[in-house]
Amino acid sequence: MQVTAQTPASGVARSAKSSQSVDLSASNFVSSTVQADATVKNAILKLLSGDSKLQSTFESSFFAEMQKAADMKLQITNENGMHNALVSVIMQNRSQFPGGSFTLKTELPGGGSIETVIPGAGQDTASVAPVSDQSSAKLSALLNNTNVDSDSGIPARLAADAYLSI
């Protein structure tokens, strides 16, 4: 699974505790926030709206994503948590979703975005790198020249490694 993330400006992140008041309808999230090919988006919406088990899995995945970030002392937006939860639901139930590879993109508050390429059904997901070698090299070079994230006080290398491992 290839993930490209741009972190939003500080001050827009929310903790897992405040996420309980967010609308956790997977269908609403996909229809209002997620950007994808119209055919793929409609197929995802149809599956999510017709299967209460997928909705329940989405909610559980969302809370797990928010807790994982909180445990690592990272702050992510609710939209980021929902994006990660949607990817998790699709990958856990890959055979129910459109067969070919497709891309999901979510705009985050503060101007960032997260984009995930879902591999085609039956494709070996272990062979799909989370970040391309070129992007990884650029990230390493950037982080080696950056000492500490000024907002959290966490060394930038540690924060990026932790985020990429999610």
C-alpha positions as CSV (number, residue, x, y, z in Angstrom):
1,M,0.0,0.0,0.0
2,Q,1.5,3.3,-1.0
3,V,0.9,6.2,1.4
4,T,1.8,9.8,0.8
5,A,1.1,12.1,3.6
6,Q,1.5,15.8,4.1
7,T,1.0,16.8,7.7
8,P,-1.4,19.7,8.4
9,A,-0.4,22.8,10.2
10,S,-0.2,22.5,14.0
11,G,-3.2,23.3,16.1
12,V,-5.7,21.4,14.1
13,A,-5.0,18.0,15.5
14,R,-7.6,16.4,17.9
15,S,-7.1,13.7,20.5
16,A,-8.7,10.3,20.6
17,K,-10.9,11.5,23.5
18,S,-12.5,14.4,21.5
19,S,-13.1,12.1,18.5
20,Q,-16.2,10.6,20.2
21,S,-18.3,13.6,19.1
22,V,-17.3,13.3,15.5
23,D,-19.8,11.9,12.9
24,L,-18.5,8.4,12.3
25,S,-20.7,7.4,9.4
26,A,-18.4,5.8,6.9
27,S,-20.8,6.7,4.1
28,N,-20.9,10.3,5.1
29,F,-17.1,10.4,5.3
30,V,-16.6,8.9,1.8
31,S,-19.3,11.0,0.2
32,S,-18.3,14.3,1.7
33,T,-14.5,14.0,2.2
34,V,-12.8,11.3,0.3
35,Q,-11.7,11.9,-3.3
36,A,-11.7,9.0,-5.7
37,D,-12.7,7.9,-9.1
38,A,-16.5,8.4,-9.3
39,T,-17.2,4.7,-10.2
40,V,-15.0,3.5,-7.3
41,K,-16.5,6.0,-4.9
42,N,-20.1,5.0,-5.8
43,A,-19.2,1.3,-5.4
44,I,-17.6,2.0,-2.0
45,L,-20.6,4.0,-0.9
46,K,-23.0,1.3,-2.0
47,L,-21.1,-1.3,0.0
48,L,-20.7,0.8,3.1
49,S,-24.4,1.9,3.2
50,G,-25.6,-1.7,2.7
51,D,-23.5,-3.5,5.3
52,S,-23.8,-2.6,9.0
53,K,-20.8,-4.9,9.8
54,L,-18.5,-2.7,7.6
55,Q,-19.8,0.4,9.4
56,S,-19.1,-1.2,12.8
57,T,-15.6,-2.2,11.6
58,F,-15.0,1.4,10.4
59,E,-15.9,2.8,13.8
60,S,-13.7,0.3,15.6
61,S,-10.8,0.9,13.2
62,F,-11.2,4.7,13.7
63,F,-10.9,4.4,17.5
64,A,-8.0,2.0,17.2
65,E,-6.2,4.4,14.8
66,M,-6.8,7.4,17.2
67,Q,-5.6,5.3,20.2
68,K,-2.5,4.1,18.4
69,A,-1.6,7.7,17.5
70,A,-2.3,8.8,21.1
71,D,-0.2,6.0,22.5
72,M,2.7,7.1,20.4
73,K,2.1,10.7,21.5
74,L,1.2,11.8,18.0
75,Q,-1.8,14.0,17.2
76,I,-3.7,13.3,14.1
77,T,-6.9,14.8,12.8
78,N,-10.2,13.0,12.9
79,E,-10.1,13.0,9.1
80,N,-6.7,11.3,9.1
81,G,-8.0,8.7,11.5
82,M,-11.1,8.1,9.3
83,H,-9.0,7.8,6.2
84,N,-6.8,5.2,7.9
85,A,-9.8,3.4,9.2
86,L,-11.4,3.3,5.7
87,V,-8.2,1.9,4.2
88,S,-8.1,-0.7,7.0
89,V,-11.8,-1.7,6.3
90,I,-11.1,-2.0,2.6
91,M,-8.0,-4.1,3.1
92,Q,-9.6,-6.4,5.7
93,N,-12.6,-6.9,3.3
94,R,-10.7,-6.5,0.0
95,S,-12.8,-9.0,-2.0
96,Q,-16.0,-6.9,-1.4
97,F,-14.6,-3.7,-2.9
98,P,-13.8,-2.8,-6.5
99,G,-11.2,-5.3,-7.9
100,G,-8.6,-3.1,-9.6
101,S,-6.2,-0.8,-7.8
102,F,-7.6,2.6,-6.9
103,T,-6.6,5.7,-5.0
104,L,-8.3,7.4,-2.1
105,K,-7.4,11.0,-1.1
106,T,-8.5,12.9,1.9
107,E,-7.9,16.6,2.4
108,L,-7.0,17.4,5.9
109,P,-7.7,20.6,7.9
110,G,-4.9,23.1,7.6
111,G,-4.1,22.3,4.0
112,G,-2.5,18.8,4.2
113,S,-3.7,15.7,2.5
114,I,-3.3,11.9,2.7
115,E,-3.5,9.7,-0.3
116,T,-3.5,5.9,-0.4
117,V,-3.2,3.6,-3.3
118,I,-5.3,0.4,-2.7
119,P,-3.7,-2.5,-4.6
120,G,-5.9,-4.6,-6.9
121,A,-7.7,-7.5,-5.3
122,G,-5.3,-10.5,-5.2
123,Q,-2.2,-8.3,-5.6
124,D,0.5,-9.0,-3.1
125,T,0.2,-6.1,-0.6
126,A,3.5,-6.9,1.0
127,S,5.3,-6.0,-2.2
128,V,3.8,-2.6,-2.3
129,A,6.1,-0.2,-0.5
130,P,4.6,2.4,1.8
131,V,6.8,5.1,0.4
132,S,8.8,5.0,-2.8
133,D,12.6,4.6,-2.5
134,Q,13.1,8.1,-3.9
135,S,10.6,9.6,-1.5
136,S,12.1,7.7,1.4
137,A,15.6,9.1,0.5
138,K,14.2,12.6,0.3
139,L,12.4,12.2,3.7
140,S,15.7,10.8,5.2
141,A,17.7,13.8,3.9
142,L,15.1,16.2,5.2
143,L,14.9,14.6,8.7
144,N,18.6,14.3,9.1
145,N,18.7,18.1,8.8
146,T,15.8,18.6,11.2
147,N,16.3,18.2,14.9
148,V,13.0,18.7,16.7
149,D,9.4,19.3,15.8
150,S,8.8,22.7,17.5
151,D,5.2,22.0,18.4
152,S,5.6,18.7,20.1
153,G,9.2,18.7,21.1
154,I,9.5,15.2,19.6
155,P,12.6,14.6,17.4
156,A,11.5,14.8,13.8
157,R,13.1,11.5,12.9
158,L,11.2,9.7,15.7
159,A,7.9,11.3,14.8
160,A,8.2,10.5,11.1
161,D,9.3,6.9,11.8
162,A,6.4,6.4,14.2
163,Y,3.9,7.9,11.8
164,L,5.2,5.8,8.8
165,S,4.9,2.6,10.9
166,I,1.2,3.2,11.5
